């Protein structure tokens, strides 16, 4: 075989290999640039953050008005109409309900200008009950007819009255919002959806597993009593520690105290029952970080975990 021909084939092969490498590198570079562009486009810039905040506020406000039902269709149309360019024709349900709190749990980008916001609504609704005697009197509504009967001294037979009671409900809805001239506007009515949001777990200390001694429980009783009754904690906390007493509460009992070390505890998990005006037997689980000193203890930290 002619050497010159062989060299020519080798040079041609090397050239094609170099061209192939250049093409592969070019394609990869284009993909990297496109991916970087998408990341940059989706980055939460100051402007994007402001838009998301406005979308959240719009969705939450509209969801609250949509879920507030007072039996007045004209009032309902007026309130929801503040978010729409045309007078809404969707009638409210036959119900009495108010929204006590609303939280936007997520906002997802649907397209370039469209968003879907998921809102959790805490509602207070008037519902019929089967056993009116089991309903606390504070949850039973008083109607005009009730007041009229009371003023006219007509006896009221509760067994003949419809049993209604205020009950609390959670309502999870999705609200569509879109951007018009960079301003969020409502794009549709809220839709009730199944709850789909992250759920936590009540964690417990892995350190505090040992039941505390009687002497330590006595210290905890004294500290907790002063903490919940708003008394000075100077003799119980470390200097500079951010532990301040609370007011209008009362310690009922210390149910359980567990520590990380029975003889020389530096951490404690305390379960107590407390009360306040209108509140009885509220369970609290309090975690304490302690500093042993002179046969006693000083509290360094107090918190939920």
N, C-alpha and C positions, 0 to 999 in steps of 0.2 A: 504494500500500500504506500502511495506517495506521501512522504512526510509533510510536504506543503499542504496537501489536502487534509491530513490529520490535524495539523495545527489550525487550519481554517475551521474544521468542525469543532475543535475544542474552544476556539475563540467565540464561535457562534453560540455554543452551549453556555459558556460563561456569560455572554451578553444577555441571552434569554433568561438565565437565572437571575441576573441583576435586575432585569426588567420586572420579573415576577416579584422579587423582593420589594421593589419600589411600589408596585401596585398594591401589595398586601399592606405595606406601611401606610400608604395613602388612604386606603379604605379604613384601616384602624384609626388613623388620625381623624378622619371625618366622623367616625362613630364617637370618638372621645369628645370632639368638639360639640357634636349634637347632644351627647349626654350632659356635658358641662352646661350647654345652653339651657337644657330642660331643668337642670338643678338650679341654675341661676334664676330662671323664670319663676320657679316655684319657691325660691328663697323668701323668707319672711322679712322683707324690707320694711322700712318705716312706713311707707305708703301702704304696703299690703297689710301690715298689722293694723293700721287705722281702718282700712276697709273691712277686715275681719271683725273688728270691734263694732263697727256700725252695722254689719250684717247680724251679729249676735244681738245687739240692742233692738234692731227692727224685728227680728224673729221672736224674741222674748216678749216685746210689747204687744205684738199682734196676737201671739198665742194667749196672753193674759186676757185681752179683750174678747177674743173668740170664745174662751172658756168661762167667761163671766156671764151667767144667765140669771136675769132678775124678773123674767116674766113679762118684759116690756119690749115688744118687737121694734118699736120706733127707736127706743134708746139703744137697742142692740145694733140696728142699722146705722145709727149716728156714730157710735163708737168704732165699729169695724170700718165704717166708711171713711174714717180719717186716714186709713192706709191705702185706699183704693181710689182710682180715678172715676169710677162709676158707682152709683148707689148700689150697695149689695142687695141681691134678691134672695140670698139664702136665709131662710127663717131660722130663728133660734129654736132649740128643742123646748119641749114643755118640761121645764125643770128650774129649780132654784139652786144656783151654785156660785160660790165666790172663790177666787184664787188667792191663797194666802202667801205663796212664794213661788218663784219661777227661776229655774237654773238652766242655762244653755250648756249641754254636756258635750256637744261636738258640732263642728261646722265642716262640711265636705264640699269640695269644688266639683260641680257636675260637668261644667264646660267652661269656656272662657269667661262668661259673664253670669253663670248660674251657680247657686249654692243651695245646699239643703242643710238646715239647722235642726238638730234634735233637742227638744226642750222638755224638761221634767217639771210638771206642774203639781204643786201641793194644793189640793182643793178641799173646800168645806161645802158639802152638798146636803140638801134636805131630802131625806129618803123615808119611805114607809117602813115601819118595823112591825114584827108580828107580836111582840110582847112589850107593850108600852111600859109595863111596870119595871122592866129591867133597865130602862133608859134613865140616866141621871137627869134630874129635873132641869138642870142648866142647859141641857141639849134639846129640850122640848120647846118649840117655838110658841110664842103667844100671838094670836091673831087679833084683828080688830073685833071679830065676833066675840072672842073671849073677853076682851075689855068691856064690850057693850053689855055682856051678860053680867060681868062683875059689877058694873056701875048700876045696873037695874036690879041687883040682888037676886037674879035668877040662878037657881042652883044648876051647876054644870055636872052632867053625868059623863065622866071621862070615858066610860066604857062604850059610849055611843059616838065618841069623836074619832076621826081618823088618826091613827097613831103615826106621827111623823117625828123624825129626830135628825139633828145635825150629825153627819158622819164625815170622817176624813178619808180622802182618797188620793192616790197618786195617779196622774195621767201623763203618759209619755207620748209626745206628738212630734211629727216632722213638719217643718215649715219651709216651703220653697221661697227663696229670695234671689233676685237677679239685680245686676247693676245697670242703671240707666244714667248715662253721663257721669259715671263713677260714683253714683249715689245708689245705695241699696233700696229696693222697693219690693213689696210683697208680690209674689208671682202665683199664689194659689192659696187655697184654704188649708189649714192644718189637717193632717191625717193621723188618726190614732194608730200607734204601732206598738209592737211588743217591746218590753224593756230589753235593751241591749246595750249595756254599759259596764265598764269594769267594776268588779265587786271585790271588796277587801276582806281580810280575815282579821279578827280580833287576836292580836298577838299576845303571848304571855312570855314573861321573862324566863329564860332558860337557866338563869343563875339562882333565882329565889325558889328553892324547892324544899327547904327545911323549915319546919314549924319553929317559930321564935320562942324564946324562953319567957317565963312569966314576968321577969324583970323588964325585959325589952318591950313586952306587950303593955306594961304599965306606962313606960315612956311614950309609946305610940298613942295610948289613950289620952295622955295629957296633951301631947302635941296636937293631935287631931281635934280635940275639944277646943283648944285655943285657936287653931287655924280656922275652923268653920264658924266660930262665934265672933271672929273679928278682933281678937285680943292681940296685944303686942307679942311678937315671937322672938324678942331680942335674946332671950336665954336659950332658945332652941335652934337657932340657925347660925351658920357660919357668917362672920363679918363679910359684907359685900355680896352675899348670896341673894339672888333674885327670887326670894320666897316671901310672899306677902299674904296676910290673912284675908279671908273673904267675909262678907257681911250678910246678915239676914238668913243665915243657915244655922242649923243645930245638929250636933253629933248625937245620933240615937244609940249607936252601938258599933263596936269594932268586931267584925265577924271572924276575920282570919288575918293572921300576919305570918308571912313566909319570908325567910331571909336566905342570903347566900352562905352564911356561916353562923352557926348557933352561938358560938362563944364570942366571936368578934365580927359581927355583921357590918358590912359597908353598903349593902343594898337591901331594900325591903320592898315587898309587894303587900299592900294593905287593902283589905276589902272592908268597907264601912257602909252603914246605913245613915243617911242624913235626912233632915226634914226642913221645911220652910213654910211660911204662910201659904196654905193651899196645896202643899206638897208633902206627902208622907211616904216614908220608906223608899227613898231613892238610893239605889246601889251605886257606889263609886269604887273603882279599883285604882288605887294611887300607888305610884312607884316613887320610892325615896332613895336618894344617894346620901350616905351618912359618913360622918367623920368621927370615929371614936376619940373621946377625950376625957381623961380623969374619971374613969368609971361611968361616964355617961356618953351622950352622943350629940352631935350638932348636924343639922340637916344642911346639905350642900345644894341639892336639887330636889324639886318636886314636879312631877308631871304624869302624863298618861302612860308613858313607857320609857 
